Amino acid sequence: MPTKYEEYNFTIPTWSLCYFINGDLDNLDERDLAVLKQFEGEYPNIIIPCPNEDQEAYFCSHNDIDGNLGGNVYDLDCLVPIVTSMAEVL
């Protein structure tokens, strides 16, 4: 059965994109990894896309990864799998 997804718009900090898109851990400290893992725990198997060529990062006082820490972000339409049975969770 194909996986169904729900689309969510998240404000994603630019510093986290290398991790989400490429799995790159360079330049991330323990705190960064902890908040990224927590976000992934809340949204298992989330698909975070690369920003489009026409998108520009902008400064925002908050983001959806680590809360109220200001920085450059992208607004991205991410896909989160919809769990329809407990068997999918296990």
Secondary structure by P-SEA (a helix, b strand, c coil): cbbbbbbbbbbccccccccccccccccccaaaaaaaaaaaaaccbbbbbcccccbbbbbbccccccccccccccccbbbbbbbccccccc
